[in-house]
Amino acid sequence: MNKFCSIFSQILQLFPRFEFQQLVKETRAERHARGFSCWSQFVSMVFCQLGRANSLREIAGGLRSCEGKLKHLGISAPSHSTLAYANEHRPWVLYQQLFLRLFDRCRAQVGVRKKKFRFKNKLMGIDSSIIDLCLAIFDWAHFRRTKGAIKLHLILDHDGYLPSFAVITEGTVADVKIAKQLKFDPGTIIVYDRAYIDYELFGRWTAQGVYFVTRMKENCLYEVVGEREVPKNRNILKDEMIELRGYKALEKCPFPLRRIEVFDPETEMILVFLTNNLDLGATTIAAIYKDRWQMEIFFKAIKQNLKIKTFVGTSPNAVKIQIWTALIAMLILRFLQLQAKFNWSLSNLLALLRLNLFTHRDLWAWLNKPFETPPVPYEPEQLRLNFA
């Protein structure tokens, strides 16, 4: 019978040690390190997420209780003070780079899956979420007079709904300010809500060949310059070509846009969409914006299942490291969920994974048949010698 290392060790094989050490050198994360390696810190923080540890003592104690099973991970159980010092002083950029490397590896394997939409354009979603903090403890995270917070800005790749990029800022940073710093390949379709509406951004993306789909604000000034045919037996009420009006609106965005009115039978409301894509059908534009709801599902899932609302450190560096490890853990879970033949929900996968982290079984066999009895190890019989 083939013998396997623990499920936790097989998950960590998504991060080759050679690549990991290269990133450590590039970010100079182990500068002035004394004994406690970045790999040990990384494994400890991933254990915090997958094992749902609530404090540094739980991380250290949980790993120490499995001391005999840590050799194959290449670490020893750290003390809580050592881990706290590392989280406060070692750069969070290392975890950002690990996240980007893992995303590239996961996207290469998930890219062959069947897409939800027929068009070949890349579909990406942008959104942000506020993470509340106690201002008395996190005195650097100013948001309101008596409230602290940070904001997680996220780009979601709708091919597999994998998080592809993230920016962590103070809670007061506007969403559109971050959107102006992002770059996308020509042909990409960006879907977002009304918080990102900016005429200058509309003009820039249209000039770059990047498409957007968003909701239209009620106070938006425009002039109808043409009408398109409305499909029959659909909920499309209007499909108009417009030009933006208002103070310097035409100067910022001199391109014609589409205004689409759709009746939503579930809420019995009329939704108005705005896009610069002139090729896709109106029903497809409406379906694209409806798919934006996956962003809300992602933020709900990461806050409910991973350690992103309570933190094991109070410094800005420690908070960012924990958020990046939560994103890494979320990427791991989504990847396992997509690759498994068993119909996992995210919460059940994480719950059973937490109970089997140090179980020695084949990860993929367990993912496909989690409730099947593992095979009995083969024990060869002792040969009998006949001395008679």
KELOKE-531638 format. One line per 4 residues: number of its first residue (from 1); for each residue x, y, z of C-alpha. Coordinates in steps of 0.02 Angstrom, whole numbers, plus 32768, in hexadecimal, padded with zeros to 4 digits. Layout:
% residues N
NUM = X Y Z ~ ...
This chain:
% residues 388
1 = 8000 8000 8000 ~ 803C 80B0 7FDB ~ 805F 8116 8076 ~ 802F 81CD 807B
5 = 8063 8260 80E6 ~ 7FDE 82C4 8141 ~ 7F55 8321 80E3 ~ 7F9D 83C5 8126
9 = 8047 839A 80DC ~ 7FF8 8371 8033 ~ 7F9F 841A 8033 ~ 8043 8472 8057
13 = 808E 841E 7FBE ~ 8032 84A3 7F5A ~ 80C1 8514 7F95 ~ 8166 84C9 7F56
17 = 81F0 84EB 7FD5 ~ 826A 8526 7F4F ~ 81F0 85AB 7F11 ~ 81C7 85D8 7FC4
21 = 827E 85F6 7FF0 ~ 8293 865E 7F52 ~ 8207 86D1 7F8B ~ 8252 86DA 8039
25 = 82F6 8717 7FED ~ 829F 8793 7F7A ~ 823A 87DF 8009 ~ 82CA 87D0 8086
29 = 824D 8787 8100 ~ 82CF 8724 8164 ~ 8344 87B6 817E ~ 838A 87AF 8230
33 = 8327 870D 824D ~ 8362 86A3 82DE ~ 8328 85EE 82D1 ~ 826F 8609 82A8
37 = 8260 85F9 81EA ~ 81DF 864C 8179 ~ 81A3 859E 8147 ~ 8179 8577 81FD
41 = 811D 861D 820B ~ 80BD 85FB 816B ~ 808A 854B 81A0 ~ 8053 858D 8249
45 = 7FE5 8614 81FC ~ 7F98 859C 817E ~ 7F73 8528 8211 ~ 7F20 85BD 8266
49 = 7EA8 85CD 81D3 ~ 7E85 8516 81AB ~ 7E85 84E2 8262 ~ 7E1E 857B 8297
53 = 7E93 85A9 8325 ~ 7E57 8642 8386 ~ 7EFB 867D 83D1 ~ 7FB7 866B 83C9
57 = 7FB1 85F3 845C ~ 7F35 8584 83FF ~ 7FA6 8582 8366 ~ 8040 8556 83CD
61 = 7FE1 84DA 843A ~ 7F8B 8486 83A6 ~ 802F 846C 834C ~ 8088 8434 83EA
65 = 8001 83B1 8409 ~ 802F 8368 835F ~ 80EB 8376 837C ~ 810D 82C5 8341
69 = 80B6 82E9 829B ~ 8110 838B 8270 ~ 81B5 8346 8230 ~ 8171 8326 8182
73 = 8138 83DE 817E ~ 81EA 8417 819D ~ 81BF 847A 823B ~ 81B7 846D 82F6
77 = 812E 84BA 8361 ~ 8156 8572 8384 ~ 8134 85CF 8425 ~ 80AA 8650 841E
81 = 8123 86DE 8442 ~ 8196 86AB 83B2 ~ 8104 86A5 8339 ~ 80C3 874C 8378
85 = 816C 879F 835B ~ 8179 8756 82AC ~ 80CA 8791 827C ~ 80F1 8840 82B8
89 = 819A 8855 8263 ~ 81A5 87E5 81C9 ~ 8160 8835 812A ~ 80B0 880A 80F4
93 = 80E6 881C 803E ~ 8127 8768 8045 ~ 8075 8729 805F ~ 8034 8797 7FD3
97 = 80B2 874A 7F5B ~ 8086 869B 7F97 ~ 7FCF 86C0 7F74 ~ 7FF5 86FB 7EC2
101 = 8061 8661 7E9F ~ 7FD9 85ED 7EDF ~ 7F54 8645 7E77 ~ 7FBA 862D 7DD7
105 = 7FCE 8574 7E00 ~ 7F15 855D 7E26 ~ 7EDA 85C0 7D8E ~ 7F44 8553 7D1B
109 = 7EE6 84B8 7D57 ~ 7E39 8504 7D68 ~ 7E3F 855C 7CBF ~ 7E09 84C0 7C60
113 = 7D60 84B9 7CB8 ~ 7CC0 84E5 7C5F ~ 7C97 859F 7C68 ~ 7BF0 85E4 7C9C
117 = 7BE8 8660 7C0A ~ 7C07 863E 7B52 ~ 7C6D 86DA 7B2D ~ 7D2A 86C8 7B30
121 = 7D4C 8769 7B90 ~ 7D97 875C 7C3D ~ 7D15 8788 7CC2 ~ 7D55 87DA 7D62
125 = 7CF8 8824 7DF6 ~ 7D31 88B2 7E66 ~ 7CEE 88D6 7F13 ~ 7D25 8901 7FC3
129 = 7CF2 88D1 8073 ~ 7D09 8929 811A ~ 7D5C 88C5 81A6 ~ 7D2F 8912 824E
133 = 7DB5 8929 82D2 ~ 7DB3 8965 8385 ~ 7DFF 8A13 8383 ~ 7E3B 8A02 8437
137 = 7EAA 896D 8405 ~ 7ECE 8997 834F ~ 7EED 8A50 8369 ~ 7F3C 8A62 82BC
141 = 7E9E 8A2D 825D ~ 7E39 8ACE 8263 ~ 7D8F 8AC5 820D ~ 7D0E 8B22 8275
145 = 7D1D 8B87 8314 ~ 7D01 8AEF 8383 ~ 7D1B 8A64 8305 ~ 7DB0 8A16 82B0
149 = 7DB2 89B5 820D ~ 7E17 897F 8178 ~ 7DD9 895E 80C8 ~ 7DFC 88C6 805B
153 = 7DF4 88F0 7FA1 ~ 7DE6 8852 7F39 ~ 7DE7 881B 7E83 ~ 7D87 877A 7E65
157 = 7DAA 870E 7DCC ~ 7D01 86CA 7D97 ~ 7D53 8631 7D47 ~ 7D44 85C5 7DE2
161 = 7D20 865E 7E4F ~ 7DD3 8666 7E8C ~ 7E17 8702 7EE3 ~ 7E9E 8744 7E6E
165 = 7EDD 87E4 7EC0 ~ 7EC0 8846 7F5E ~ 7EEF 88EC 7FAD ~ 7EE1 8910 8067
169 = 7EC9 89C6 8097 ~ 7E84 8A33 8121 ~ 7DC8 8A32 8130 ~ 7DB8 8AE5 80F1
173 = 7E09 8AC5 8046 ~ 7D8A 8AD8 7FB8 ~ 7D69 8A42 7F48 ~ 7D7E 8AA4 7EA7
177 = 7E2B 8ADF 7EDE ~ 7E68 8A2B 7EE0 ~ 7E0F 8A03 7E3C ~ 7E71 8A8E 7DE4
181 = 7F14 8A38 7E15 ~ 7EE4 8990 7DC7 ~ 7F12 8957 7D18 ~ 7EB6 88D7 7CAF
185 = 7ED8 8884 7C09 ~ 7E76 88C3 7B71 ~ 7DD4 8863 7B5B ~ 7DBA 8845 7C15
189 = 7D0B 8863 7C58 ~ 7D05 88B5 7D05 ~ 7C64 88AC 7D6A ~ 7C4C 8918 7E05
193 = 7BCB 897A 7E67 ~ 7BA7 8A35 7E6B ~ 7C32 8A5B 7EE8 ~ 7CB0 8A54 7E59
197 = 7C55 8AC9 7DE1 ~ 7CCD 8B4D 7D9E ~ 7CC2 8B9F 7CF2 ~ 7D7E 8BAE 7CE1
201 = 7D8F 8AF4 7D06 ~ 7D09 8ACF 7C83 ~ 7D6C 8B2F 7C00 ~ 7E12 8AE0 7C2D
205 = 7DD4 8A2D 7C28 ~ 7D75 8A49 7B86 ~ 7E11 8A91 7B34 ~ 7E75 89F9 7B71
209 = 7DF6 897D 7B2C ~ 7DBB 8947 7BD9 ~ 7CFF 892E 7BED ~ 7C99 8951 7C89
213 = 7BE9 8926 7CC6 ~ 7B9E 8986 7D57 ~ 7AFD 89D0 7D9D ~ 7AD0 8A81 7D69
217 = 7AB6 8B08 7DEA ~ 7A0C 8B5B 7DEF ~ 7A54 8C0B 7DE6 ~ 7AC0 8BE6 7D4E
221 = 7AA9 8C65 7CC1 ~ 7AA7 8C1F 7C11 ~ 7A61 8C37 7B63 ~ 7A19 8BAB 7AFA
225 = 7A6E 8BA6 7A50 ~ 7A27 8B02 7A0E ~ 79BD 8A6A 7A35 ~ 79E2 89B2 7A1C
229 = 7967 8925 79FB ~ 7921 88D6 7A99 ~ 7918 8816 7A9B ~ 786B 87CC 7AA3
233 = 7826 8763 7B32 ~ 78AD 87A3 7BA8 ~ 78AD 881C 7C38 ~ 790C 88A1 7BD6
237 = 78AA 8945 7BD0 ~ 7927 89BA 7B7C ~ 79D0 89B0 7B27 ~ 7A0D 8A60 7B02
241 = 7AAD 8AB2 7AC5 ~ 7AD5 8B4A 7B2F ~ 7B57 8BD1 7B4A ~ 7B80 8C0F 7BF8
245 = 7B55 8CC3 7C23 ~ 7B83 8D31 7CB4 ~ 7C1D 8D92 7CEA ~ 7CB0 8D54 7C7F
249 = 7C58 8CAC 7C69 ~ 7C72 8CA6 7BAC ~ 7D26 8CDE 7BC2 ~ 7D4A 8C51 7C3C
253 = 7CEB 8BCB 7BDA ~ 7CD2 8BFD 7B22 ~ 7C96 8B4E 7AF2 ~ 7BE1 8B16 7AD9
257 = 7B9E 8A9E 7B5E ~ 7B0B 8A26 7B6B ~ 7A7C 8A3F 7BE4 ~ 7A15 89A1 7C00
261 = 7974 8997 7C66 ~ 7947 88EB 7CA9 ~ 78AF 88B6 7D0D ~ 78DB 8841 7D9D
265 = 7845 87CF 7DC0 ~ 788C 8796 7E68 ~ 7892 8845 7EB4 ~ 7815 8893 7E3A
269 = 788F 8921 7E1E ~ 78D6 8972 7D82 ~ 7994 8969 7D7E ~ 79F9 89DD 7D10
273 = 7AA3 89A0 7CD4 ~ 7B2F 8A03 7C83 ~ 7BB6 89B7 7C14 ~ 7C2F 89E2 7B89
277 = 7C1E 8937 7B36 ~ 7BBF 894B 7A93 ~ 7BC9 8895 7A59 ~ 7B7A 882A 7AE0
281 = 7ABE 8817 7AED ~ 7A59 8874 7B70 ~ 7A28 87D3 7BC8 ~ 7AE1 87A2 7BD3
285 = 7B0B 884B 7C21 ~ 7A82 8830 7CA3 ~ 7AC3 8780 7CC7 ~ 7B74 87C3 7CDC
289 = 7B3D 883E 7D61 ~ 7AD7 87B7 7DB7 ~ 7B75 874F 7DC2 ~ 7BC3 87DD 7E26
293 = 7B67 8793 7EBB ~ 7BF5 8714 7EC6 ~ 7C5D 87A0 7F12 ~ 7BE3 87B0 7FA2
297 = 7BE3 86F3 7FB8 ~ 7CA1 86F2 7FBD ~ 7CAC 8778 8045 ~ 7C26 8720 80AA
301 = 7C80 8679 809B ~ 7D2B 86BB 80CC ~ 7CE6 8718 8164 ~ 7C7F 8685 81A0
305 = 7CFD 85F9 8185 ~ 7DAA 8643 819C ~ 7E02 86AD 821E ~ 7DED 875A 81D4
309 = 7D7D 87B0 8255 ~ 7DE5 878B 82F0 ~ 7EA2 879D 82EC ~ 7F32 874C 8348
313 = 7F9E 87EA 833B ~ 7F7B 88A3 834D ~ 8001 88F5 82E0 ~ 7FDA 8927 822B
317 = 8058 88A8 81EB ~ 800D 8819 8250 ~ 7F5D 8844 8217 ~ 7F91 8846 815F
321 = 7FED 87A0 8171 ~ 7F51 8750 81BA ~ 7EE1 8796 8130 ~ 7F58 8759 80A8
325 = 7F5F 86AC 80F6 ~ 7EA1 86AC 80FB ~ 7E9F 86D3 8040 ~ 7F1F 8649 8023
329 = 7EB4 85CF 8086 ~ 7E1A 8604 8024 ~ 7E77 85E7 7F81 ~ 7EAB 8539 7FBE
333 = 7DF8 850D 7FEF ~ 7DAE 8549 7F4B ~ 7E33 84E9 7EEB ~ 7E11 8448 7F4B
337 = 7D56 8463 7F37 ~ 7D66 8477 7E7A ~ 7DDA 83E2 7E64 ~ 7D79 8367 7ED1
341 = 7CF4 82F5 7E87 ~ 7C90 82FA 7F29 ~ 7C11 8388 7F33 ~ 7C60 83E9 7FC2
345 = 7C1A 8486 800F ~ 7CA1 84FD 804A ~ 7C6F 84F5 8102 ~ 7C68 8436 8104
349 = 7D0E 8427 80AB ~ 7D63 8499 812A ~ 7D10 8442 81BE ~ 7D43 8393 818B
353 = 7DEE 83CE 8151 ~ 7E0B 8418 81FE ~ 7DE6 836F 824D ~ 7E5A 8311 81D6
357 = 7EEF 8386 81C3 ~ 7F69 830A 820E ~ 7F16 826D 81CB ~ 7F8A 8208 815B
361 = 7F20 81E9 80C0 ~ 7F27 8212 8008 ~ 7EE0 82C2 7FFD ~ 7E8A 82AA 7F55
365 = 7E41 8201 7F81 ~ 7DFC 824D 8022 ~ 7DB5 82E3 7FC4 ~ 7D5A 8275 7F47
369 = 7D1B 81F6 7FC8 ~ 7D25 8248 8074 ~ 7CB4 81CC 80CE ~ 7CFF 812C 8088
373 = 7D5F 80BB 80FE ~ 7E1A 80C8 80D7 ~ 7E6B 8029 8097 ~ 7EC0 7FB9 8116
377 = 7F7F 7FBF 8107 ~ 7FC8 7F24 80B8 ~ 8029 7EBD 8137 ~ 808F 7E30 80E8
381 = 8083 7D8A 8141 ~ 811F 7D42 8191 ~ 8163 7CB3 812B ~ 816B 7C0D 8186
385 = 8208 7BA8 8178 ~ 81F4 7AEC 8182 ~ 8287 7AAA 81E7 ~ 823B 7A00 81FA
